[in-house]
Amino acid sequence: MPVEVTQSLPVTSQVVPALTAINATLAQIAATEFQIGSAINQNSDKLAAMLEETAKTQRDYDTFARKTERLETARRSYTVPDSLCSESTSGMVAQVAASSTAMQSRLVGGSGIANKNIQTAITTSAEPLDQEQFRAAAIHADYCSAAEHAVYGGTPLCPKIADLPGGDNELRSVLSGAGKSGNPPVLTFTQAQTDAAMMYLKNTTQRSAGDQLKKGEAKTATGQQYAGLLNQHQAIQSAAAHPQLAMIAASQASPQTTAVLKEALQTPSAAAYFAQHASPEAKRTAALSERELEFFEVGRRYANTDYLTDLQAMEGDNLLREAIRIQNLQNWLLFGIKQQLQESNIINGQQLGLSADQEFRPLLQQKRQQISAGVSRNG
């Protein structure tokens, strides 16, 4: 017959408690796994947020970098460098050159000379030789050197050692300004240096070959021939004096440079070069001569270490513009050299003409006399 089991002691006392313990352990494991999963999900969210924030930061940085680069490019292209102030001087060279040319006629006319004796000597083109010699000696008393003073010092010819010794008989008076031995050369002359240079010009190229005709003498045939010879002589003298006269005129402070020099000196590198190298007269008058303007334009770039700072600060278009300005300056200086060569060629041509005249005039006169003698004999 069938048997119904209603209770098992082993199952009740051993199996069920074991299963209960296992279920509890599994529940704890499940809870732990859930917590681990939740933690992993939270960390994943944080990591994703961090990655997103990092990417946003990188995008912002890239945007800022590109914006900064564009701004820097614009700054380099459109910023006006401080050295531009010193570029305005180049815009005045033509006016300054014209002023120097006009000064030549003033000096020849005596209006640019302060010393009355020198002024008279320059404006008198023909006078008796002895009178010219006496005046030259009297004027030289104002330019007595130490060597001359040691020989005849205290006499009317050399009362004392002059402030500009040798000013009327030394070439440096024209090239670099009269002054005491050891003085640095200057390119903008004082009035006293200008007077000395003009007297040197007079002594070397404007010496008298004969005195001026009187009105009655000019009416005679011989007087007219004399006047023609005197005129030819003065024409040659004008050519001989021109190079010196042009240099003296180009050594006068030009008012046209005052405004541009003031603007140029706002640039530290140009101001430093001017303070170190400008002539005393240029500093006193705040104006440059044509010669010193060219010296300033070239020297402040080549012989000026401060200019290298300006150059290093230039980029792009500004650097290109500076290169073009330097090339234009070179072109202007080359143009000046061309003009000087043309003037030299003219003077060389005159010298050739004089040499030909000296060689062929006696020969032609001799042949002319022979022809005249032959005609007389045949007649």
PECOR-V559041 format. One record per backbone hydrogen bond with DSSP energy under -0.5 kcal/mol. CO is the residue of the C=O (numbers start at 1). NH is the residue of the N-H. If there is no record, write none. Layout:
CO | NH
CO | NH
This chain:
3 | 5
4 | 6
8 | 12
9 | 13
10 | 14
10 | 15
11 | 16
14 | 18
15 | 19
16 | 20
17 | 21
18 | 22
19 | 23
20 | 24
21 | 25
22 | 26
23 | 27
24 | 28
25 | 29
26 | 30
27 | 31
28 | 32
29 | 33
30 | 34
31 | 35
32 | 36
33 | 37
34 | 38
35 | 39
36 | 40
37 | 41
38 | 42
39 | 43
40 | 44
41 | 45
42 | 46
43 | 47
44 | 48
45 | 49
46 | 50
47 | 51
48 | 52
49 | 53
50 | 54
51 | 55
52 | 56
53 | 57
54 | 58
55 | 59
56 | 60
57 | 61
58 | 62
59 | 63
60 | 64
61 | 65
62 | 66
63 | 67
64 | 68
65 | 69
66 | 70
67 | 71
68 | 72
69 | 73
70 | 74
71 | 75
72 | 76
73 | 77
74 | 78
75 | 79
76 | 318
79 | 81
81 | 84
82 | 85
83 | 86
84 | 87
84 | 88
85 | 88
86 | 89
87 | 90
88 | 91
89 | 92
90 | 93
92 | 96
93 | 97
94 | 98
95 | 99
96 | 100
97 | 101
98 | 102
99 | 103
100 | 104
101 | 104
101 | 105
102 | 106
103 | 107
104 | 108
105 | 109
106 | 110
106 | 111
106 | 112
107 | 110
110 | 113
115 | 119
116 | 120
117 | 121
118 | 122
119 | 123
120 | 124
123 | 125
126 | 212
128 | 132
129 | 133
130 | 134
131 | 135
132 | 136
133 | 137
134 | 138
135 | 139
136 | 140
137 | 141
138 | 141
139 | 142
140 | 143
141 | 144
143 | 166
144 | 162
145 | 149
146 | 150
147 | 151
148 | 151
148 | 152
149 | 153
152 | 155
155 | 158
158 | 154
162 | 165
164 | 167
166 | 169
166 | 170
170 | 173
171 | 174
171 | 175
172 | 176
172 | 177
176 | 186
180 | 183
187 | 189
190 | 194
191 | 195
192 | 196
193 | 197
194 | 198
195 | 199
196 | 200
197 | 201
198 | 202
199 | 203
200 | 204
201 | 205
201 | 206
202 | 206
214 | 218
216 | 219
217 | 220
220 | 224
221 | 225
222 | 226
223 | 227
224 | 228
225 | 229
226 | 230
227 | 231
228 | 232
229 | 233
230 | 234
231 | 235
232 | 236
233 | 237
234 | 238
235 | 239
236 | 240
237 | 241
238 | 242
239 | 243
241 | 245
242 | 246
243 | 247
244 | 248
245 | 249
246 | 250
248 | 251
249 | 252
250 | 291
251 | 189
253 | 255
254 | 257
255 | 258
256 | 260
257 | 261
258 | 262
259 | 263
260 | 264
261 | 265
263 | 266
264 | 267
266 | 268
267 | 271
268 | 272
269 | 273
270 | 274
271 | 275
272 | 276
273 | 277
274 | 278
279 | 283
280 | 284
281 | 285
282 | 286
282 | 287
288 | 254
289 | 293
290 | 294
291 | 295
292 | 296
293 | 297
294 | 298
295 | 299
296 | 300
298 | 301
298 | 302
299 | 303
304 | 307
304 | 308
305 | 308
305 | 309
306 | 309
306 | 310
307 | 311
308 | 312
309 | 313
311 | 314
315 | 318
315 | 319
316 | 320
317 | 321
318 | 322
319 | 323
320 | 324
321 | 325
322 | 326
323 | 327
324 | 328
325 | 329
326 | 330
327 | 331
328 | 332
329 | 333
330 | 334
331 | 335
332 | 336
333 | 337
334 | 338
335 | 339
336 | 340
337 | 341
338 | 342
339 | 343
340 | 344
341 | 345
342 | 346
343 | 347
344 | 348
345 | 349
346 | 350
347 | 351
348 | 352
349 | 353
350 | 354
351 | 355
352 | 356
353 | 357
354 | 358
355 | 359
356 | 360
357 | 361
359 | 363
360 | 364
361 | 365
362 | 366
363 | 367
364 | 368
365 | 369
366 | 370
367 | 371
368 | 372
369 | 373
370 | 374
371 | 375
372 | 376
373 | 377
374 | 378
375 | 379
